[in-house]
Amino acid sequence: MTPASPPLAADLVAVLVAVTDSEPLVLTTHDGRMLPSGPFESGHRSLQAGLRAWVEEQTHHPLGYVEQLYTFADRGRTEESEEQRVISISYLALTRQGPVSGADAAWRGWYRYFPWEDRRDAAAQLDPSVASALRAWIAKAPAAQRRARAQRVDVCFGLDGRPWNEELVLQRYELLFESGLVPEAARRGGGPGPYAPGEPMRHDHRRILATGIARLRAKIKYRPVVFELMPASFTLLQLQQAVEALAGRSLHKQNFRRLIEQQALVEETGALSTEMAGRPAKLFRFRGDVLLERAWAGSKLPLARG
């Protein structure tokens, strides 16, 4: 007799992103250990409607721009018994930071979960203890696998002369998971530590967050979605700092501004900013046609290398 398959359940998970004072933020619940989530119910008109309902119920924060991110269905995703298999349909949502309440909801900087992803400081490097642990993981592999492991580590973390690719957020986290260097790996027989710096999350919510960061980092290069995170008017410096915060990379100021002007993403408002010390800076807004075209592939918001 064929044993019965474990029951399936579906839930909805939101990666809700904002940028404030050059800091990328993600909305969390349960003291920062989970992303807003809840089961998909028959009363929900659609998956997205269900997501909006759950996020607003848990955090009292409305959602603006939302797009489907990925469906996670691996076994052993949750910390509870595997008798019930949970499939999570995740969404990426962009907004401006606002007040939240309920379920210990709070905005938290996403680099507290992925400190190695912030490369805005030119001197930033992978924590030496993590690099050493990764080299030890390579050395433990059978001889036939060591070269492949070494190449993965070098490509993902920009070691041994390799360039840093800001989009490989998920690959870096999964490499640390596979090598037993994050606490979440302990559920699947991973090592007892020491672990890489960065706060863990329950279930596989840090993996979902990594997927959302990677999607957004790729997306800001070819669609002007960053305007969803900006106030109605802003300086070019504020726009550059927001892009740098999301990408975790410093950008060349003059190249950035030249490309912004060439692609006609913004226009002057005619007003000046008085919030910053020193000479008042011109205020800009996104052009009306850019806002209208945001539902389609739009202008590239460049990540000019500095």
VEXDREN-2710 file (C-alpha; in Angstrom, 1 decimal):
% VEXDREN-2710
k/r/px/py/pz
1/MET/0.0/0.0/0.0
2/THR/1.4/3.3/-1.0
3/PRO/1.9/5.6/2.0
4/ALA/-0.2/8.8/1.9
5/SER/1.5/11.9/0.8
6/PRO/1.8/14.7/3.4
7/PRO/-0.9/17.3/3.1
8/LEU/-0.1/20.5/1.2
9/ALA/-0.7/24.0/2.4
10/ALA/-0.1/27.3/0.6
11/ASP/0.9/30.6/2.1
12/LEU/1.7/34.1/0.8
13/VAL/4.9/35.9/1.8
14/ALA/5.8/39.6/1.1
15/VAL/9.2/41.1/0.7
16/LEU/8.2/44.7/1.3
17/VAL/11.0/47.2/0.6
18/ALA/11.5/50.9/1.4
19/VAL/14.6/53.2/1.4
20/THR/15.0/55.8/4.1
21/ASP/18.2/57.9/4.7
22/SER/20.2/55.8/2.3
23/GLU/19.2/52.6/4.1
24/PRO/17.3/49.8/2.4
25/LEU/14.6/48.5/4.7
26/VAL/12.4/45.4/4.7
27/LEU/9.2/45.1/6.7
28/THR/9.3/42.2/9.2
29/THR/7.2/40.6/11.8
30/HIS/7.8/38.5/14.9
31/ASP/10.7/40.6/16.2
32/GLY/12.4/40.7/12.9
33/ARG/12.5/36.9/12.4
34/MET/9.8/36.6/9.7
35/LEU/8.5/38.4/6.7
36/PRO/4.7/39.2/6.6
37/SER/2.9/36.0/5.6
38/GLY/-0.3/34.2/5.9
39/PRO/-2.3/31.3/4.3
40/PHE/-4.1/31.7/1.0
41/GLU/-7.8/31.3/1.7
42/SER/-10.7/30.5/-0.5
43/GLY/-12.3/33.9/0.3
44/HIS/-9.4/35.8/-1.3
45/ARG/-10.3/37.0/-4.8
46/SER/-6.7/36.4/-6.1
47/LEU/-3.3/35.5/-4.7
48/GLN/-2.3/39.2/-4.8
49/ALA/-5.5/40.2/-3.1
50/GLY/-4.8/37.6/-0.4
51/LEU/-1.3/39.0/0.1
52/ARG/-2.5/42.5/0.4
53/ALA/-5.1/41.4/3.0
54/TRP/-2.5/39.5/5.1
55/VAL/0.1/42.3/5.0
56/GLU/-2.4/45.0/5.9
57/GLU/-3.9/42.8/8.7
58/GLN/-0.5/42.0/10.2
59/THR/1.2/45.4/9.8
60/HIS/-1.5/47.9/9.1
61/HIS/0.6/49.1/6.2
62/PRO/-0.9/49.3/2.7
63/LEU/0.9/47.9/-0.3
64/GLY/1.6/49.9/-3.5
65/TYR/3.6/48.3/-6.3
66/VAL/3.5/44.5/-6.1
67/GLU/4.9/41.7/-8.4
68/GLN/5.1/38.0/-8.0
69/LEU/8.6/36.9/-7.0
70/TYR/8.9/33.1/-6.8
71/THR/7.2/29.9/-5.5
72/PHE/9.1/28.0/-2.8
73/ALA/8.1/24.4/-2.5
74/ASP/11.2/22.5/-1.1
75/ARG/10.7/19.9/1.6
76/GLY/11.8/20.9/5.1
77/ARG/11.3/24.6/4.6
78/THR/9.6/25.1/7.9
79/GLU/10.9/24.6/11.5
80/GLU/7.9/22.5/12.3
81/SER/7.1/18.9/11.5
82/GLU/7.4/17.9/7.8
83/GLU/4.0/16.1/8.1
84/GLN/2.5/19.1/6.3
85/ARG/4.4/20.5/3.2
86/VAL/4.1/24.2/2.9
87/ILE/4.3/25.9/-0.5
88/SER/5.0/29.7/-0.3
89/ILE/4.2/32.1/-3.1
90/SER/6.3/35.2/-2.6
91/TYR/5.8/38.7/-3.8
92/LEU/8.1/41.7/-4.0
93/ALA/6.5/45.0/-3.0
94/LEU/7.9/48.6/-3.1
95/THR/6.7/51.4/-0.9
96/ARG/7.8/54.3/1.2
97/GLN/8.4/53.7/4.9
98/GLY/5.4/54.4/7.0
99/PRO/4.0/53.5/10.5
100/VAL/3.3/49.9/11.2
101/SER/1.7/48.0/14.0
102/GLY/0.7/44.4/15.0
103/ALA/2.5/41.1/15.0
104/ASP/5.7/42.9/16.2
105/ALA/5.9/44.5/12.8
106/ALA/8.9/46.7/12.2
107/TRP/11.1/48.0/9.5
108/ARG/14.6/46.6/9.6
109/GLY/17.7/47.3/7.5
110/TRP/18.2/44.4/5.2
111/TYR/22.0/44.5/5.6
112/ARG/21.5/43.3/9.2
113/TYR/20.6/40.0/7.6
114/PHE/23.2/40.1/4.8
115/PRO/26.1/42.3/6.0
116/TRP/28.4/41.0/3.3
117/GLU/26.1/42.4/0.6
118/ASP/26.9/46.1/1.5
119/ARG/29.9/47.0/-0.6
120/ARG/29.4/50.8/-0.6
121/ASP/32.6/51.2/1.3
122/ALA/35.4/50.7/-1.1
123/ALA/37.4/48.9/1.6
124/ALA/34.6/46.4/2.4
125/GLN/35.7/42.8/2.2
126/LEU/34.3/39.4/3.2
127/ASP/34.7/38.8/6.9
128/PRO/38.1/37.0/7.2
129/SER/36.6/34.3/9.4
130/VAL/34.0/33.5/6.8
131/ALA/36.5/33.4/4.0
132/SER/38.6/31.0/6.1
133/ALA/35.6/28.8/6.8
134/LEU/34.8/28.7/3.1
135/ARG/38.3/27.6/2.3
136/ALA/38.1/24.9/4.9
137/TRP/34.8/23.7/3.3
138/ILE/36.6/23.5/0.0
139/ALA/39.4/21.5/1.5
140/LYS/37.0/19.0/3.0
141/ALA/35.5/18.1/-0.4
142/PRO/36.7/15.0/-2.3
143/ALA/39.5/15.9/-4.7
144/ALA/37.3/15.8/-7.7
145/GLN/34.9/18.5/-6.2
146/ARG/37.4/20.9/-4.8
147/ARG/38.0/22.9/-8.0
148/ALA/34.3/23.3/-8.6
149/ARG/33.7/24.5/-5.0
150/ALA/36.6/26.9/-5.2
151/GLN/35.3/28.4/-8.4
152/ARG/31.8/28.9/-6.9
153/VAL/33.2/30.6/-3.8
154/ASP/35.5/32.9/-5.9
155/VAL/32.7/33.8/-8.4
156/CYS/30.0/34.4/-5.7
157/PHE/32.2/36.4/-3.3
158/GLY/34.5/38.1/-5.8
159/LEU/37.6/36.4/-4.4
160/ASP/40.9/35.6/-6.2
161/GLY/40.6/38.6/-8.5
162/ARG/37.0/37.9/-9.5
163/PRO/34.6/40.9/-9.9
164/TRP/31.9/41.4/-7.4
165/ASN/28.4/40.8/-8.9
166/GLU/25.8/42.5/-6.8
167/GLU/23.0/40.3/-8.3
168/LEU/24.3/37.0/-6.9
169/VAL/22.6/37.5/-3.5
170/LEU/20.7/34.2/-3.5
171/GLN/23.7/32.3/-4.7
172/ARG/25.9/33.7/-1.9
173/TYR/23.3/32.8/0.8
174/GLU/22.8/29.3/-0.6
175/LEU/26.5/28.7/-0.7
176/LEU/26.8/29.7/3.0
177/PHE/23.8/27.5/3.7
178/GLU/25.4/24.5/1.9
179/SER/28.7/25.0/3.7
180/GLY/26.9/25.1/7.1
181/LEU/27.8/28.8/7.8
182/VAL/24.3/30.1/8.6
183/PRO/22.2/29.0/11.6
184/GLU/19.3/28.0/9.3
185/ALA/21.5/25.1/8.0
186/ALA/21.4/23.4/11.4
187/ARG/17.9/22.1/10.7
188/ARG/19.2/20.1/7.8
189/GLY/22.3/18.7/9.5
190/GLY/24.5/21.7/8.9
191/GLY/27.5/22.6/11.1
192/PRO/27.1/23.9/14.6
193/GLY/29.0/27.1/13.8
194/PRO/30.8/29.5/13.9
195/TYR/28.4/31.2/11.6
196/ALA/28.8/34.1/9.2
197/PRO/27.7/37.5/10.6
198/GLY/24.1/38.3/10.0
199/GLU/20.8/37.7/11.8
200/PRO/18.9/34.5/10.9
201/MET/15.2/34.3/10.2
202/ARG/12.6/31.6/10.8
203/HIS/11.8/28.9/8.2
204/ASP/13.5/29.9/4.9
205/HIS/12.4/33.6/5.1
206/ARG/16.0/34.8/4.8
207/ARG/16.3/32.8/1.5
208/ILE/13.1/34.5/0.3
209/LEU/14.5/37.9/1.3
210/ALA/17.7/37.1/-0.6
211/THR/15.6/36.3/-3.7
212/GLY/13.8/39.6/-3.4
213/ILE/17.0/41.6/-3.0
214/ALA/18.5/39.9/-6.1
215/ARG/15.3/40.6/-8.1
216/LEU/15.3/44.3/-7.2
217/ARG/19.0/44.7/-7.8
218/ALA/18.5/43.3/-11.3
219/LYS/15.3/45.2/-11.9
220/ILE/16.6/48.7/-11.2
221/LYS/19.0/48.3/-14.1
222/TYR/16.3/48.1/-16.7
223/ARG/13.1/49.5/-15.3
224/PRO/12.7/52.8/-13.4
225/VAL/11.0/51.1/-10.4
226/VAL/13.1/53.0/-7.9
227/PHE/10.6/55.9/-8.2
228/GLU/8.2/53.9/-6.1
229/LEU/10.7/54.3/-3.2
230/MET/11.3/58.1/-3.7
231/PRO/9.3/61.1/-2.5
232/ALA/7.4/63.2/-5.0
233/SER/10.5/65.5/-5.4
234/PHE/14.1/64.7/-4.6
235/THR/17.7/65.8/-5.4
236/LEU/19.9/63.9/-7.8
237/LEU/22.1/63.0/-4.8
238/GLN/19.1/61.5/-3.0
239/LEU/18.3/59.4/-6.1
240/GLN/21.9/58.2/-6.4
241/GLN/22.0/57.3/-2.7
242/ALA/18.8/55.3/-3.0
243/VAL/20.2/53.3/-5.9
244/GLU/23.5/52.8/-4.1
245/ALA/21.7/51.6/-1.0
246/LEU/19.7/49.0/-3.0
247/ALA/22.7/47.8/-5.1
248/GLY/25.2/47.9/-2.2
249/ARG/27.6/49.6/-4.6
250/SER/29.0/53.1/-4.8
251/LEU/28.4/54.8/-8.1
252/HIS/30.5/57.4/-10.0
253/LYS/28.7/60.7/-9.4
254/GLN/29.3/62.3/-12.8
255/ASN/28.6/59.2/-14.8
256/PHE/25.4/58.6/-12.9
257/ARG/24.1/62.1/-13.5
258/ARG/25.1/62.0/-17.2
259/LEU/23.2/58.8/-17.8
260/ILE/20.2/59.9/-15.9
261/GLU/20.0/63.0/-18.1
262/GLN/20.6/61.1/-21.3
263/GLN/17.8/58.7/-20.5
264/ALA/15.4/61.6/-19.6
265/LEU/14.1/59.9/-16.5
266/VAL/13.7/63.1/-14.4
267/GLU/12.8/66.8/-14.8
268/GLU/13.4/69.8/-12.7
269/THR/10.5/71.0/-10.4
270/GLY/11.8/74.6/-10.3
271/ALA/12.2/74.4/-6.6
272/LEU/15.3/74.0/-4.4
273/SER/16.0/71.8/-1.4
274/THR/16.7/73.5/1.9
275/GLU/17.0/70.3/3.9
276/MET/20.7/69.8/3.3
277/ALA/23.6/71.9/4.6
278/GLY/25.5/74.1/2.1
279/ARG/24.3/75.3/-1.2
280/PRO/20.6/74.5/-2.0
281/ALA/20.2/71.7/-4.5
282/LYS/17.7/71.5/-7.4
283/LEU/14.7/69.3/-6.8
284/PHE/13.7/66.8/-9.5
285/ARG/10.7/64.5/-10.1
286/PHE/10.2/61.6/-12.4
287/ARG/8.9/62.6/-15.8
288/GLY/5.2/61.9/-16.4
289/ASP/5.8/59.5/-19.3
290/VAL/8.2/57.5/-17.1
291/LEU/5.4/57.0/-14.5
292/LEU/3.0/56.0/-17.2
293/GLU/5.3/53.5/-18.7
294/ARG/6.3/51.8/-15.5
295/ALA/4.0/48.8/-16.3
296/TRP/6.3/48.0/-19.2
297/ALA/10.0/47.6/-19.7
298/GLY/11.3/51.2/-19.3
299/SER/14.4/53.2/-19.2
300/LYS/17.5/51.7/-17.6
301/LEU/18.4/53.3/-14.3
302/PRO/22.2/52.7/-14.6
303/LEU/24.5/51.2/-12.0
304/ALA/27.6/53.1/-13.2
305/ARG/30.7/51.6/-11.7
306/GLY/32.8/54.0/-9.6
END
